[in-house]
């Protein structure tokens, strides 16, 4: 019999202190048949032809919503229109099926959005806040943490963009967030690459995410931090596309398309999950960069770190970290040039052919990549840094079997269980019956190591 607190209780303590206890709820299979994304959620069917501007046109269409509504033309491509529906979704329609109208465009309000979501996700709960509508089957703490992050970010981001003289428009419709309890349900809705826990869909204007991550079993605090960071990151994408800073269907250079949401989305887990504000250090990204410098120092020397990220058209985890670092550096150390650059990319319209991204960068920041990189690394070196792995909660497990004592220090609940099972499997059956397990949680590895040394005495 194990001595209390049981090791699962220790894990739950860590999670509940972060206001996201639902991350460890049992992910038992459910009988509910979860909806799948429609073909219209996955993209627009437009001809291979030069896009033409909308010119303020409006049309009547019954496609998607099911009854005739007024839609705004976003652009004309060949014989089709890309149009904005009152629910915030983009669809494509044949021009012959969408007659022009002088009637006004009337975006849906919260009640109409909620009605739609209830029809599409009948087994889900729905909720609305000041700017958002949610459909979810997650735990209540996860919904509340997500809602708090997104609602806190929105007004601050809008105010920040206005201060930098970026063109900002008010929201036309409530912002929609769909939240699945498990990864399985998330993947049933729309299959995504492994490792994707949330995304913003520019076509249907949804953020889609899931709550329960397999990483929770390995490193619960890191899992929470990564989860809320991703929520905030995707929330920034949605906000920027809905306030007109980045036009939907426009193509930005990859480093700034992902770097700006990284810059805008620092989060933390202390007494509760929260958004930290614009431009605060991101310790997980800094750790990734430190590891990159240690393992590939020669490959990123002489300005190659900067030149490669400027030219990149796809990003891995290190690329996201580099994009954050570039954005943080330029926004703080090359402020005037940086926001002139942002104002220029903000003018890129839907499906507009973007300028050469390297030439665009050099127009604003020059081509002395070695000098830029030296300044960038100097900037990063002055930022406060706390190792997110060493400073996550660590467990000290003490297992007494008769006169024998085994001790482990780990941040992983799964490792804790494996260690316990292995030690018990090697003990005689009679001794196993009287085994006593005690688990304590410490805020970092250093304190846990100290406690383990004391327990050995």
Order of alpha helices (4+ residues) and beta strands (2+ residues): alpha-beta-beta-beta-beta-beta-alpha-beta-beta-alpha-beta-alpha-beta-beta-alpha-alpha-beta-beta-alpha-alpha-alpha-alpha-alpha-alpha-beta-beta-alpha-alpha-beta-alpha
